[in-house]
Amino acid sequence: IAGITQAPTSQILAAGRRMTLRCTQDMRHNAMYWYRQDLGLGLRLIHYSNTAGTTGKGEVPDGYSVSRANTDDFPLTLASAVPSQTSVYFCASSGTGENTGELFFGEGSRLTVL
Amino acid sequence: GQNIDQPTEMTATEGAIVQINCTYQTSGFNGLFWYQQHAGEAPTFLSYNVLDGLEEKGRFSSFLSRSKGYSYLLLKELQMKDSASYLCAVMDSNYQLIWGAGTKLIIKP
């Protein structure tokens, strides 16, 4: 089934540890995004990539890094996790054309930093 | 700054009609989007408005007034499965989506 796969679905992490959230899509979409979702707040963009080989910072990029070596994969790395990074993380992708705001989301990765 | 406002929570009765409002102030406008998100799941795309007026898609309709910075999502013949959060998002002049915090819709029998 075509779509976006995220891993892990859930993780408990000690503060200071490094963590990479994986995201893979098979829809050949050019654009990919990482969001975090916290209770009472809207989805906040962490980083994005408009095409393979390019990345950009979103609204809340500090403490996170991404890479886009190919079209399909867009991993998100927390270099040294802190408790404020406890959140649900969603990876998403979109195609080109008029409706680039139609995002396809992965199932989310629930991260708890202790 | 950019801002999307929508009610935090609404309650409606099965079989009824509910209207979820969204007002926005953004730097530029390239479309307004509604998403549905069931608890513990990912958001899924519902509708897209770029011109003023009403877009109908089955039991769901979405309205846009660009001059008023206003949209609503209308859900008819409510079903229990419509219990979810509804997210309003606006694409700004940089083609980035600005998201509202979402409206949690509770459907009662």
gemmi code that builds the backbone of each chain (N, CA, C; Angstrom):
import gemmi

chains = {
    "A": [
        ("ILE", (0.860, -1.188, 0.000), (0.000, 0.000, 0.000), (0.891, 1.230, 0.000)),
        ("ALA", (0.610, 2.136, -0.945), (1.412, 3.355, -1.051), (1.175, 4.236, 0.167)),
        ("GLY", (2.205, 4.972, 0.542), (2.031, 5.885, 1.664), (3.338, 6.247, 2.314)),
        ("ILE", (3.235, 6.662, 3.561), (4.395, 7.088, 4.334), (4.535, 6.183, 5.547)),
        ("THR", (5.730, 5.734, 5.766), (6.019, 4.880, 6.904), (6.970, 5.592, 7.850)),
        ("GLN", (6.587, 5.627, 9.125), (7.445, 6.208, 10.152), (7.878, 5.120, 11.115)),
        ("ALA", (9.079, 5.277, 11.666), (9.561, 4.364, 12.694), (10.527, 5.118, 13.619)),
        ("PRO", (10.494, 4.819, 14.930), (9.549, 3.918, 15.581), (8.200, 4.592, 15.798)),
        ("THR", (7.190, 3.831, 16.164), (5.879, 4.407, 16.445), (5.852, 5.023, 17.834)),
        ("SER", (6.712, 4.509, 18.700), (6.757, 5.030, 20.053), (8.151, 4.773, 20.625)),
        ("GLN", (8.628, 5.721, 21.433), (9.967, 5.569, 22.003), (10.069, 6.392, 23.276)),
        ("ILE", (10.671, 5.786, 24.292), (11.025, 6.517, 25.513), (12.540, 6.659, 25.513)),
        ("LEU", (12.981, 7.878, 25.748), (14.386, 8.212, 25.560), (14.909, 8.994, 26.756)),
        ("ALA", (16.123, 8.687, 27.179), (16.741, 9.459, 28.246), (17.271, 10.777, 27.695)),
        ("ALA", (17.145, 11.820, 28.481), (17.672, 13.130, 28.082), (19.157, 13.018, 27.779)),
        ("GLY", (19.562, 13.718, 26.723), (20.963, 13.707, 26.322), (21.287, 12.675, 25.257)),
        ("ARG", (20.375, 11.717, 25.044), (20.617, 10.692, 24.039), (20.305, 11.212, 22.641)),
        ("ARG", (20.929, 10.609, 21.675), (20.694, 10.908, 20.268), (19.600, 9.989, 19.749)),
        ("MET", (18.743, 10.524, 18.907), (17.620, 9.730, 18.392), (17.338, 10.121, 16.952)),
        ("THR", (17.108, 9.131, 16.098), (16.702, 9.402, 14.724), (15.341, 8.787, 14.463)),
        ("LEU", (14.420, 9.615, 14.007), (13.096, 9.155, 13.580), (13.150, 8.965, 12.065)),
        ("ARG", (12.720, 7.799, 11.641), (12.816, 7.476, 10.213), (11.492, 7.743, 9.514)),
        ("CYS", (11.591, 8.136, 8.253), (10.412, 8.405, 7.429), (10.704, 8.009, 5.996)),
        ("THR", (9.843, 7.187, 5.433), (10.007, 6.733, 4.055), (8.670, 6.837, 3.346)),
        ("GLN", (8.713, 7.362, 2.114), (7.489, 7.429, 1.309), (7.721, 6.756, -0.031)),
        ("ASP", (6.649, 6.191, -0.588), (6.763, 5.513, -1.875), (5.841, 6.134, -2.922)),
        ("MET", (5.486, 7.396, -2.719), (4.594, 8.085, -3.649), (5.357, 8.976, -4.618)),
        ("ARG", (6.667, 8.978, -4.526), (7.530, 9.799, -5.381), (7.216, 11.299, -5.238)),
        ("HIS", (6.773, 11.680, -4.052), (6.521, 13.096, -3.793), (7.827, 13.850, -3.634)),
        ("ASN", (7.854, 15.062, -4.176), (9.062, 15.872, -4.046), (9.208, 16.467, -2.651)),
        ("ALA", (8.112, 16.971, -2.103), (8.198, 17.697, -0.837), (7.925, 16.785, 0.346)),
        ("MET", (8.723, 16.954, 1.402), (8.520, 16.214, 2.645), (8.687, 17.155, 3.827)),
        ("TYR", (8.035, 16.788, 4.922), (7.955, 17.688, 6.079), (8.048, 16.874, 7.372)),
        ("TRP", (8.556, 17.528, 8.398), (8.465, 17.008, 9.745), (7.741, 18.031, 10.605)),
        ("TYR", (6.687, 17.546, 11.289), (5.923, 18.369, 12.212), (5.977, 17.747, 13.607)),
        ("ARG", (5.782, 18.601, 14.593), (5.495, 18.106, 15.932), (4.112, 18.604, 16.332)),
        ("GLN", (3.415, 17.768, 17.090), (2.068, 18.123, 17.528), (1.995, 17.990, 19.036)),
        ("ASP", (1.671, 19.095, 19.688), (1.554, 19.146, 21.132), (0.148, 19.589, 21.500)),
        ("LEU", (-0.334, 19.101, 22.612), (-1.702, 19.373, 23.049), (-1.950, 20.872, 23.106)),
        ("GLY", (-3.039, 21.312, 22.485), (-3.411, 22.714, 22.531), (-2.717, 23.594, 21.519)),
        ("LEU", (-1.774, 23.018, 20.790), (-1.067, 23.781, 19.767), (-1.330, 23.169, 18.408)),
        ("GLY", (-1.235, 23.979, 17.385), (-1.343, 23.445, 16.037), (-0.094, 22.676, 15.660)),
        ("LEU", (-0.163, 21.994, 14.558), (1.029, 21.342, 14.025), (2.095, 22.405, 13.772)),
        ("ARG", (3.297, 22.133, 14.232), (4.396, 23.087, 14.036), (5.475, 22.443, 13.176)),
        ("LEU", (5.857, 23.156, 12.144), (6.827, 22.646, 11.185), (8.237, 22.734, 11.751)),
        ("ILE", (8.941, 21.611, 11.707), (10.305, 21.569, 12.221), (11.299, 21.829, 11.086)),
        ("HIS", (11.246, 20.973, 10.092), (12.078, 21.103, 8.899), (11.290, 20.612, 7.706)),
        ("TYR", (11.707, 21.037, 6.535), (11.058, 20.571, 5.328), (12.112, 20.390, 4.235)),
        ("SER", (11.660, 19.709, 3.180), (12.527, 19.521, 2.014), (11.654, 19.599, 0.779)),
        ("ASN", (11.967, 20.513, -0.116), (11.167, 20.665, -1.337), (11.546, 19.658, -2.408)),
        ("THR", (12.765, 19.143, -2.315), (13.211, 18.143, -3.282), (14.463, 17.484, -2.730)),
        ("ALA", (14.786, 16.320, -3.270), (15.973, 15.601, -2.798), (17.203, 16.501, -2.909)),
        ("GLY", (18.012, 16.494, -1.827), (19.239, 17.284, -1.801), (19.098, 18.650, -1.189)),
        ("THR", (17.856, 19.065, -0.894), (17.634, 20.376, -0.283), (16.794, 20.236, 0.974)),
        ("THR", (17.087, 21.072, 1.973), (16.282, 21.110, 3.188), (16.129, 22.553, 3.634)),
        ("GLY", (15.122, 22.792, 4.474), (14.894, 24.130, 4.989), (14.382, 24.070, 6.407)),
        ("LYS", (14.555, 25.181, 7.127), (14.095, 25.253, 8.509), (12.654, 25.715, 8.568)),
        ("GLY", (11.914, 25.108, 9.477), (10.553, 25.520, 9.704), (10.443, 26.454, 10.881)),
        ("GLU", (9.329, 26.357, 11.577), (9.029, 27.250, 12.693), (9.845, 26.924, 13.945)),
        ("VAL", (10.103, 25.640, 14.186), (10.778, 25.222, 15.421), (11.929, 24.264, 15.133)),
        ("PRO", (12.981, 24.716, 14.467), (14.050, 23.811, 14.035), (15.123, 23.496, 15.079)),
        ("ASP", (15.200, 24.301, 16.140), (16.316, 24.157, 17.080), (16.300, 22.806, 17.777)),
        ("GLY", (17.480, 22.163, 17.771), (17.616, 20.859, 18.413), (17.351, 19.697, 17.481)),
        ("TYR", (16.979, 20.001, 16.234), (16.656, 18.976, 15.240), (17.482, 19.187, 13.974)),
        ("SER", (17.772, 18.080, 13.293), (18.399, 18.171, 11.985), (17.777, 17.132, 11.068)),
        ("VAL", (17.852, 17.390, 9.765), (17.290, 16.472, 8.773), (18.275, 16.327, 7.626)),
        ("SER", (18.044, 15.315, 6.825), (18.788, 15.125, 5.586), (17.840, 14.574, 4.542)),
        ("ARG", (18.167, 14.796, 3.282), (17.311, 14.292, 2.189), (18.236, 13.804, 1.068)),
        ("ALA", (18.787, 12.635, 1.308), (19.744, 12.068, 0.348), (19.062, 11.567, -0.911)),
        ("ASN", (17.800, 11.176, -0.800), (17.047, 10.688, -1.960), (15.590, 11.099, -1.812)),
        ("THR", (14.782, 10.777, -2.815), (13.376, 11.209, -2.809), (12.583, 10.557, -1.696)),
        ("ASP", (12.886, 9.319, -1.377), (12.014, 8.530, -0.520), (12.215, 8.746, 0.984)),
        ("ASP", (13.415, 9.085, 1.404), (13.742, 9.068, 2.832), (14.003, 10.465, 3.387)),
        ("PHE", (13.494, 10.693, 4.588), (13.648, 12.011, 5.212), (13.757, 11.822, 6.724)),
        ("PRO", (14.903, 11.397, 7.224), (15.051, 11.167, 8.658), (15.203, 12.458, 9.452)),
        ("LEU", (14.691, 12.418, 10.677), (14.791, 13.540, 11.615), (15.652, 13.102, 12.789)),
        ("THR", (16.680, 13.874, 13.104), (17.591, 13.530, 14.187), (17.536, 14.555, 15.308)),
        ("LEU", (17.439, 14.022, 16.527), (17.586, 14.836, 17.721), (18.992, 14.540, 18.243)),
        ("ALA", (19.882, 15.514, 18.182), (21.282, 15.266, 18.524), (21.462, 14.956, 20.002)),
        ("SER", (20.748, 15.686, 20.849), (20.846, 15.499, 22.293), (19.473, 15.834, 22.873)),
        ("ALA", (18.658, 14.812, 23.055), (17.251, 15.018, 23.394), (17.080, 15.721, 24.739)),
        ("VAL", (16.037, 16.592, 24.787), (15.656, 17.282, 26.022), (14.176, 17.035, 26.282)),
        ("PRO", (13.736, 17.129, 27.538), (12.331, 16.828, 27.851), (11.322, 17.639, 27.046)),
        ("SER", (11.669, 18.874, 26.651), (10.731, 19.696, 25.868), (10.507, 19.143, 24.462)),
        ("GLN", (11.291, 18.166, 24.083), (11.083, 17.528, 22.784), (10.125, 16.335, 22.874)),
        ("THR", (9.572, 16.115, 24.037), (8.498, 15.134, 24.191), (7.304, 15.613, 23.386)),
        ("SER", (6.874, 14.776, 22.427), (5.828, 15.211, 21.507), (5.450, 14.044, 20.606)),
        ("VAL", (4.454, 14.286, 19.771), (4.151, 13.359, 18.683), (4.691, 13.984, 17.406)),
        ("TYR", (5.470, 13.220, 16.694), (6.117, 13.718, 15.484), (5.472, 13.085, 14.257)),
        ("PHE", (5.095, 13.930, 13.318), (4.497, 13.456, 12.074), (5.381, 13.835, 10.894)),
        ("CYS", (5.620, 12.855, 10.059), (6.249, 13.082, 8.775), (5.149, 13.183, 7.730)),
        ("ALA", (5.324, 14.030, 6.740), (4.314, 14.191, 5.706), (4.987, 14.457, 4.373)),
        ("SER", (4.237, 14.248, 3.305), (4.750, 14.544, 1.978), (3.640, 15.165, 1.142)),
        ("SER", (4.042, 15.848, 0.081), (3.063, 16.388, -0.853), (3.654, 16.390, -2.249)),
        ("GLY", (2.742, 16.313, -3.239), (3.186, 16.322, -4.611), (3.318, 17.741, -5.129)),
        ("THR", (3.426, 17.877, -6.424), (3.545, 19.190, -7.053), (2.222, 19.549, -7.698)),
        ("GLY", (2.122, 20.766, -8.195), (0.897, 21.179, -8.838), (0.103, 22.129, -7.974)),
        ("GLU", (-1.164, 22.292, -8.302), (-1.995, 23.301, -7.655), (-2.207, 23.039, -6.183)),
        ("ASN", (-2.430, 21.789, -5.834), (-2.838, 21.505, -4.452), (-1.682, 20.932, -3.645)),
        ("THR", (-0.617, 21.696, -3.501), (0.526, 21.205, -2.735), (0.245, 21.225, -1.247)),
        ("GLY", (-0.908, 21.785, -0.847), (-1.271, 21.766, 0.560), (-1.961, 20.484, 0.971)),
        ("GLU", (-2.181, 19.585, 0.030), (-2.730, 18.276, 0.379), (-1.576, 17.407, 0.823)),
        ("LEU", (-1.440, 17.290, 2.125), (-0.358, 16.521, 2.698), (-0.811, 15.116, 3.026)),
        ("PHE", (0.107, 14.192, 2.859), (-0.109, 12.809, 3.258), (0.798, 12.551, 4.462)),
        ("PHE", (0.186, 12.131, 5.554), (0.914, 11.988, 6.809), (1.227, 10.529, 7.120)),
        ("GLY", (2.364, 10.348, 7.773), (2.647, 9.061, 8.393), (1.824, 8.918, 9.658)),
        ("GLU", (1.902, 7.754, 10.292), (1.072, 7.468, 11.456), (1.587, 8.120, 12.735)),
        ("GLY", (2.744, 8.719, 12.679), (3.253, 9.440, 13.837), (4.218, 8.623, 14.666)),
        ("SER", (5.113, 9.343, 15.332), (6.062, 8.736, 16.268), (5.913, 9.466, 17.597)),
        ("ARG", (5.499, 8.724, 18.613), (5.312, 9.328, 19.932), (6.609, 9.212, 20.711)),
        ("LEU", (7.207, 10.343, 21.013), (8.516, 10.363, 21.678), (8.388, 10.967, 23.061)),
        ("THR", (8.907, 10.254, 24.049), (8.933, 10.746, 25.429), (10.393, 10.849, 25.863)),
        ("VAL", (10.784, 12.045, 26.277), (12.162, 12.273, 26.745), (12.135, 12.493, 28.258)),
        ("LEU", (12.825, 11.643, 28.964), (12.809, 11.709, 30.439), (14.083, 12.348, 30.980)),
    ],
    "B": [
        ("GLY", (2.030, 38.982, 13.209), (2.252, 37.554, 13.144), (1.110, 36.848, 12.444)),
        ("GLN", (1.304, 35.591, 12.199), (0.288, 34.804, 11.521), (-0.533, 34.061, 12.560)),
        ("ASN", (-1.820, 33.966, 12.305), (-2.700, 33.394, 13.300), (-3.884, 32.701, 12.665)),
        ("ILE", (-4.201, 31.536, 13.186), (-5.382, 30.792, 12.773), (-6.202, 30.529, 14.032)),
        ("ASP", (-7.466, 30.932, 14.039), (-8.319, 30.737, 15.204), (-9.481, 29.818, 14.877)),
        ("GLN", (-9.699, 28.853, 15.739), (-10.867, 27.987, 15.624), (-11.236, 27.557, 17.029)),
        ("PRO", (-12.535, 27.226, 17.243), (-12.943, 26.850, 18.594), (-12.214, 25.596, 19.059)),
        ("THR", (-11.982, 25.520, 20.348), (-11.255, 24.389, 20.905), (-12.078, 23.111, 20.860)),
        ("GLU", (-13.348, 23.234, 21.170), (-14.196, 22.040, 21.272), (-15.636, 22.385, 20.931)),
        ("MET", (-16.309, 21.448, 20.287), (-17.730, 21.597, 19.989), (-18.419, 20.259, 20.236)),
        ("THR", (-19.698, 20.334, 20.585), (-20.492, 19.129, 20.795), (-21.716, 19.197, 19.905)),
        ("ALA", (-22.068, 18.079, 19.294), (-23.241, 18.018, 18.432), (-23.891, 16.651, 18.587)),
        ("THR", (-25.093, 16.566, 18.056), (-25.886, 15.336, 18.183), (-25.855, 14.540, 16.889)),
        ("GLU", (-25.811, 13.255, 17.018), (-25.851, 12.366, 15.854), (-27.041, 12.708, 14.968)),
        ("GLY", (-26.800, 12.802, 13.664), (-27.854, 13.131, 12.720), (-28.022, 14.610, 12.453)),
        ("ALA", (-27.434, 15.439, 13.287), (-27.581, 16.893, 13.160), (-26.541, 17.471, 12.203)),
        ("ILE", (-26.509, 18.812, 12.160), (-25.551, 19.558, 11.340), (-24.677, 20.392, 12.277)),
        ("VAL", (-23.395, 20.495, 11.962), (-22.510, 21.332, 12.767), (-21.616, 22.146, 11.844)),
        ("GLN", (-21.343, 23.367, 12.266), (-20.476, 24.266, 11.499), (-19.272, 24.627, 12.346)),
        ("ILE", (-18.096, 24.354, 11.839), (-16.848, 24.662, 12.545), (-16.190, 25.843, 11.833)),
        ("ASN", (-16.016, 26.926, 12.569), (-15.483, 28.156, 11.989), (-13.975, 28.260, 12.123)),
        ("CYS", (-13.398, 28.994, 11.203), (-11.948, 29.233, 11.213), (-11.707, 30.642, 10.694)),
        ("THR", (-11.007, 31.451, 11.461), (-10.606, 32.772, 10.990), (-9.085, 32.822, 10.935)),
        ("TYR", (-8.590, 33.589, 10.001), (-7.145, 33.582, 9.810), (-6.595, 34.963, 9.497)),
        ("GLN", (-5.366, 35.164, 9.905), (-4.592, 36.354, 9.539), (-3.214, 35.834, 9.156)),
        ("THR", (-2.920, 35.902, 7.874), (-1.649, 35.362, 7.396), (-0.997, 36.342, 6.431)),
        ("SER", (0.283, 36.153, 6.232), (1.004, 36.953, 5.245), (0.810, 36.287, 3.892)),
        ("GLY", (-0.164, 36.744, 3.177), (-0.493, 36.156, 1.889), (-1.448, 34.981, 2.035)),
        ("PHE", (-2.001, 34.593, 0.924), (-2.985, 33.492, 0.944), (-2.857, 32.696, -0.345)),
        ("ASN", (-2.653, 31.403, -0.178), (-2.587, 30.507, -1.331), (-3.449, 29.276, -1.124)),
        ("GLY", (-4.501, 29.442, -0.346), (-5.434, 28.340, -0.178), (-5.683, 28.015, 1.281)),
        ("LEU", (-6.861, 27.483, 1.549), (-7.240, 27.069, 2.896), (-7.619, 25.605, 2.869)),
        ("PHE", (-7.179, 24.883, 3.880), (-7.321, 23.434, 3.905), (-7.966, 22.997, 5.208)),
        ("TRP", (-8.805, 21.969, 5.110), (-9.353, 21.322, 6.296), (-8.880, 19.875, 6.322)),
        ("TYR", (-8.487, 19.469, 7.537), (-8.059, 18.095, 7.771), (-8.867, 17.520, 8.924)),
        ("GLN", (-9.037, 16.208, 8.882), (-9.681, 15.484, 9.971), (-8.619, 14.637, 10.671)),
        ("GLN", (-8.683, 14.627, 11.992), (-7.726, 13.815, 12.744), (-8.447, 13.082, 13.870)),
        ("HIS", (-8.575, 11.771, 13.726), (-9.116, 10.966, 14.807), (-8.060, 10.809, 15.883)),
        ("ALA", (-8.516, 10.637, 17.115), (-7.621, 10.538, 18.265), (-6.580, 9.443, 18.056)),
        ("GLY", (-5.327, 9.793, 18.236), (-4.252, 8.823, 18.110), (-3.859, 8.484, 16.681)),
        ("GLU", (-4.437, 9.199, 15.725), (-4.146, 8.915, 14.322), (-3.560, 10.143, 13.629)),
        ("ALA", (-3.171, 9.943, 12.375), (-2.621, 11.035, 11.586), (-3.730, 11.887, 10.983)),
        ("PRO", (-3.462, 13.155, 10.715), (-4.440, 13.986, 9.998), (-4.643, 13.457, 8.578)),
        ("THR", (-5.876, 13.589, 8.079), (-6.163, 13.248, 6.695), (-6.861, 14.417, 6.024)),
        ("PHE", (-6.541, 14.661, 4.787), (-7.048, 15.791, 4.024), (-8.546, 15.657, 3.784)),
        ("LEU", (-9.277, 16.770, 4.001), (-10.712, 16.795, 3.736), (-11.066, 17.693, 2.553)),
        ("SER", (-10.570, 18.947, 2.584), (-11.031, 19.886, 1.564), (-10.027, 21.010, 1.357)),
        ("TYR", (-10.221, 21.692, 0.227), (-9.322, 22.757, -0.191), (-10.159, 23.863, -0.822)),
        ("ASN", (-9.977, 25.096, -0.362), (-10.643, 26.261, -0.956), (-9.577, 27.291, -1.313)),
        ("VAL", (-9.651, 27.797, -2.513), (-8.749, 28.888, -2.893), (-9.555, 30.088, -3.403)),
        ("LEU", (-10.757, 29.836, -3.886), (-11.657, 30.896, -4.323), (-12.811, 31.012, -3.347)),
        ("ASP", (-13.419, 32.181, -3.285), (-14.568, 32.385, -2.408), (-15.719, 31.461, -2.818)),
        ("GLY", (-16.428, 31.004, -1.812), (-17.599, 30.200, -2.095), (-17.563, 28.877, -1.376)),
        ("LEU", (-18.501, 28.041, -1.760), (-18.733, 26.772, -1.090), (-18.263, 25.617, -1.956)),
        ("GLU", (-17.507, 24.722, -1.330), (-17.094, 23.478, -1.978), (-17.785, 22.334, -1.258)),
        ("GLU", (-18.526, 21.529, -2.008), (-19.264, 20.440, -1.392), (-18.662, 19.105, -1.775)),
        ("LYS", (-18.562, 18.254, -0.753), (-18.017, 16.915, -0.984), (-18.778, 15.957, -0.083)),
        ("GLY", (-19.861, 15.427, -0.608), (-20.669, 14.502, 0.176), (-21.311, 15.189, 1.365)),
        ("ARG", (-21.133, 14.642, 2.538), (-21.734, 15.221, 3.747), (-20.953, 16.434, 4.246)),
        ("PHE", (-19.767, 16.646, 3.698), (-18.922, 17.742, 4.150), (-18.897, 18.862, 3.110)),
        ("SER", (-18.947, 20.108, 3.597), (-18.808, 21.272, 2.725), (-17.855, 22.240, 3.397)),
        ("SER", (-17.125, 23.003, 2.596), (-16.236, 24.020, 3.154), (-16.462, 25.313, 2.413)),
        ("PHE", (-16.514, 26.389, 3.194), (-16.791, 27.723, 2.661), (-15.610, 28.635, 2.912)),
        ("LEU", (-15.384, 29.552, 1.991), (-14.288, 30.514, 2.136), (-14.745, 31.913, 1.767)),
        ("SER", (-14.350, 32.887, 2.598), (-14.458, 34.305, 2.270), (-13.089, 34.921, 2.493)),
        ("ARG", (-12.385, 35.197, 1.427), (-11.024, 35.741, 1.551), (-11.047, 37.164, 2.102)),
        ("SER", (-12.052, 37.957, 1.734), (-12.101, 39.338, 2.213), (-12.298, 39.390, 3.724)),
        ("LYS", (-12.964, 38.395, 4.280), (-13.209, 38.359, 5.723), (-12.189, 37.491, 6.468)),
        ("GLY", (-11.330, 36.815, 5.753), (-10.383, 35.921, 6.412), (-11.098, 34.845, 7.184)),
        ("TYR", (-12.054, 34.210, 6.536), (-12.984, 33.337, 7.253), (-13.325, 32.110, 6.423)),
        ("SER", (-13.413, 30.995, 7.107), (-13.850, 29.755, 6.483), (-14.698, 28.988, 7.480)),
        ("TYR", (-15.525, 28.114, 6.982), (-16.168, 27.147, 7.863), (-16.241, 25.793, 7.192)),
        ("LEU", (-16.284, 24.787, 8.024), (-16.497, 23.404, 7.594), (-17.869, 22.993, 8.098)),
        ("LEU", (-18.706, 22.539, 7.190), (-20.064, 22.145, 7.534), (-20.189, 20.636, 7.405)),
        ("LEU", (-20.603, 20.004, 8.475), (-20.786, 18.566, 8.476), (-22.275, 18.269, 8.651)),
        ("LYS", (-22.846, 17.549, 7.703), (-24.263, 17.217, 7.746), (-24.471, 15.759, 8.145)),
        ("GLU", (-25.673, 15.459, 8.598), (-26.050, 14.077, 8.939), (-24.955, 13.414, 9.771)),
        ("LEU", (-24.637, 14.052, 10.874), (-23.517, 13.614, 11.680), (-23.612, 12.151, 12.086)),
        ("GLN", (-22.466, 11.509, 12.019), (-22.356, 10.118, 12.438), (-21.335, 10.044, 13.572)),
        ("MET", (-21.435, 8.998, 14.361), (-20.528, 8.857, 15.507), (-19.066, 8.862, 15.044)),
        ("LYS", (-18.823, 8.322, 13.863), (-17.446, 8.259, 13.358), (-16.881, 9.633, 13.007)),
        ("ASP", (-17.743, 10.660, 13.001), (-17.267, 12.026, 12.736), (-16.623, 12.643, 13.972)),
        ("SER", (-16.713, 11.969, 15.098), (-16.023, 12.444, 16.300), (-14.525, 12.441, 16.031)),
        ("ALA", (-13.948, 13.625, 16.038), (-12.539, 13.782, 15.665), (-12.168, 15.237, 15.893)),
        ("SER", (-10.893, 15.536, 15.674), (-10.466, 16.939, 15.638), (-10.407, 17.379, 14.187)),
        ("TYR", (-10.797, 18.629, 13.959), (-10.804, 19.189, 12.608), (-9.820, 20.361, 12.588)),
        ("LEU", (-8.845, 20.240, 11.718), (-7.746, 21.199, 11.656), (-7.910, 22.105, 10.454)),
        ("CYS", (-7.805, 23.393, 10.696), (-7.845, 24.399, 9.638), (-6.406, 24.842, 9.367)),
        ("ALA", (-6.035, 24.962, 8.120), (-4.672, 25.375, 7.767), (-4.715, 26.307, 6.566)),
        ("VAL", (-3.865, 27.312, 6.577), (-3.785, 28.271, 5.484), (-2.376, 28.242, 4.887)),
        ("MET", (-2.305, 28.248, 3.569), (-1.014, 28.318, 2.896), (-0.674, 29.776, 2.666)),
        ("ASP", (0.481, 30.201, 3.214), (0.820, 31.620, 3.138), (1.570, 31.957, 1.848)),
        ("SER", (2.106, 33.166, 1.793), (2.761, 33.633, 0.564), (4.026, 32.838, 0.240)),
        ("ASN", (4.609, 32.180, 1.240), (5.786, 31.334, 1.025), (5.423, 29.879, 0.760)),
        ("TYR", (4.149, 29.641, 0.567), (3.637, 28.289, 0.315), (3.906, 27.354, 1.484)),
        ("GLN", (3.926, 27.925, 2.692), (4.010, 27.133, 3.897), (2.636, 27.078, 4.545)),
        ("LEU", (2.292, 25.926, 5.113), (1.005, 25.778, 5.789), (1.107, 26.287, 7.220)),
        ("ILE", (0.159, 27.153, 7.580), (0.013, 27.629, 8.947), (-1.207, 26.932, 9.522)),
        ("TRP", (-1.044, 26.270, 10.674), (-2.091, 25.408, 11.207), (-2.785, 26.022, 12.421)),
        ("GLY", (-4.089, 25.847, 12.476), (-4.818, 26.123, 13.693), (-4.620, 24.985, 14.681)),
        ("ALA", (-5.023, 25.217, 15.934), (-4.837, 24.206, 16.982), (-5.838, 23.067, 16.878)),
        ("GLY", (-6.856, 23.250, 16.045), (-7.834, 22.185, 15.863), (-9.065, 22.345, 16.729)),
        ("THR", (-10.177, 21.836, 16.224), (-11.443, 21.819, 16.958), (-11.817, 20.378, 17.228)),
        ("LYS", (-11.940, 20.038, 18.492), (-12.352, 18.688, 18.853), (-13.874, 18.621, 18.798)),
        ("LEU", (-14.395, 17.765, 17.930), (-15.842, 17.611, 17.769), (-16.291, 16.349, 18.478)),
        ("ILE", (-17.214, 16.523, 19.399), (-17.769, 15.392, 20.148), (-19.185, 15.178, 19.657)),
        ("ILE", (-19.488, 13.965, 19.212), (-20.823, 13.616, 18.742), (-21.511, 12.778, 19.813)),
        ("LYS", (-22.700, 13.217, 20.196), (-23.477, 12.478, 21.186), (-24.652, 11.790, 20.530)),
        ("PRO", (-25.002, 10.594, 21.011), (-26.121, 9.867, 20.395), (-27.446, 10.585, 20.619)),
    ],
}
model = gemmi.Model(1)
for chain_id, residues in chains.items():
    chain = gemmi.Chain(chain_id)
    for i, (resn, *xyz) in enumerate(residues, 1):
        res = gemmi.Residue()
        res.name, res.seqid = resn, gemmi.SeqId(i, " ")
        for name, pos in zip(("N", "CA", "C"), xyz):
            atom = gemmi.Atom()
            atom.name, atom.element = name, gemmi.Element(name[0])
            atom.pos, atom.b_iso = gemmi.Position(*pos), 0.0
            res.add_atom(atom)
        chain.add_residue(res)
    model.add_chain(chain)
structure = gemmi.Structure()
structure.add_model(model)
structure.setup_entities()
